[in-house]
Amino acid sequence: MKKIIHKYLPEFVYGSVDGVVTTVAIITGAVGAGLSSSVIFVLGIANVLADAWSMGSSEYLSSISENQLENNSVNGEDGNQKKPLSKGVATFVSFVLVGLLPILPFLFSIFFDELQGIDIWLSMLCALCAFILIGYIGAQIARVSHIKNILRTVFVGTIAAGISFLVGYLLRGIA
């Protein structure tokens, strides 16, 4: 697993951070708007799968364009060929696996009434753990400061959650 993440570290970080950030944005916006746990779960799953496809296919198409540009810039010689499909799949899988973490408490709260009301806190805890894990793995592979990498990743996610909650809260009357 470590070798795969090492080989696709940029795709892992890109896909997994965006997976958590966009999922947290959907969740916090929906919570701010006062939507139910089941609606949040449906929105979250739809977001994760559709956005993962978008991210993975965009990485695939971007990699093809990058390869074409590199091949043209070396006057027809074979440049450093990157594998567009593998990069797209790595982005997609990272997005889905890590992006699902903040949604799980809402799934559980649908079946266990005692989790309703605390599902948002459990979701944010899952998101925080995901950001810490992403920062840690990225730092471990790249051999850079763990603390700095983790704090940067958590900061990005926290800002996104705050923005989406504020928007959901301000627009809650129209939902």
N, C-alpha and C positions, 0 to 999 in steps of 0.2 A: 504494500500500500504506500509506504514512504517513497519508493522509487517512482511510482505513478504520480504522486503529488509533486515530487521533485521535478519530474519531466514536464508536468502541466501546471506548475505553480501559478503563473499569471492567470490561467483560465480558472484554477481553483479559487484563487482570491477574488477575481472578478465575479465569477458566478455565485460563489457562496455569500460574499458580502452583499451583492445586489439581491440575492434571494432573501436574505434576512431583512435588509433595509426595506425592500418593497413590501414584503409580507408584514413587517411591523407598521409600515405606513398605512396599509389597508386596515390592519387591526386597530391601530390607535385612532385613525380617522373614523372608523365605524363605532368604536367605543365612545368617542367624543360626540358622535351623532346620536348615541343612545340606542344603537341597534342590538338585537338579541344575539346570544351566543351561537345559535344555529345559523343565523344570517351571516355572522362574522365567519363561521367555519366555511360556509358555501363560498363566500367572497374570497376567502383565503385560499382555498383549494383551486378555485378557478384562476385566481391570480398566479399562483405558483406554477401551475401547468402551462398556462398561456404565455406568461412572461418568460418562463424557462425555455419554451420553444422559440420565442422571439430572440432571447439572448444567444441560445445555441446556434440558431440559424444565422444570426447576424455575425457571430464569431466565425462561422464557416465561410460566409460570403466575404467577410473582411480578410480572412486568411487567403482566400483565392486571389483577391485583389492585390494583397501584399506580395504573394508569390509572382503574380503577373508583372508587377512593378519591378521586383528584384530581377526577374529574368530579362526584362527589357533594359534595365540599367547596366547589366553586365554584357551587353551586346550579343545576346543570343546564347551565351554560355549558361549551363545549368547553375543557377544560384543556390543558395541554401534553401532547399525545399522543405517547407513545413507541411505537416499533414492537416489540411483544413478540416476534414471530417472528424479526425480524432480530437482536434481542438474544440470543435463545435459540440461534440458529445461530452467532453470533459466539462465544458461550461454548463451544458444542460443538466448533467448529473449533479454537479456541485450545487447548482441553483436549487434543484428539487430537494436533494437530501438535506441541505442545511436550511433552505427556505421553509420546509415543513415543520421544523422544530417549534416555532412560535404558535403554530396553529393547533398543535396537539392538545393543549389544555382546553381549547374550545370544543374539540371532539369529545374529550372526556366529560366536560360539563354538560353536554347534551344527555349523556347516560347517567351521570351521577349528580343529582341536584345539589348536593352539598358543596360542589365545586363552583356553582354559579355565584358570581360576585367576586370570587378570588381568581377566576380564570384569567382575567387580564393581568393580574400580578404574576401568576405562574407563567403566562405567556412572555411577559417582559423579562422574567428570570431566565427562561429558555433562550430568549434573544440575547441577553447579556452573556450567558454561557457560550452561545454560538459565536458572538463577536470575540470573546476572550480566546476561544479555541482557534478561530481563524487567525487572529493575531499571533497566537503562540505558534501554530503550525507554520505560518509564513516566516516568522522570525527564526524558527528552528531550521527550516530548510535553507533560508537565505543567510543564516549565521549572522544575524543582526540583533540588536537589543530587543529582548522579549518585552520588557516593560513599555518601551517607546512604541513598539509595533502594536501591542495590545491596546494601549491608551488611544492611539490614533484610530484604530478600528472601532473601538467603543465610542469615541467622540463622534465619528461620522454617523454611526447608527443612532446615537442619542439625538443628534440634531434632526435627523429625518423623522424620528418618532415624535419629537416635539412639534415640528412643522405640521405633520399630518393630524395630530391630536388637535392642535389649535384650529386648523381649517375645519375639521369635523365638528368641533365644539361651536365655532362661529356659525356654521351652516346647519346645525342640528334641527332647526325649526322647519327646514324644507324636506327633511327625510321622511 
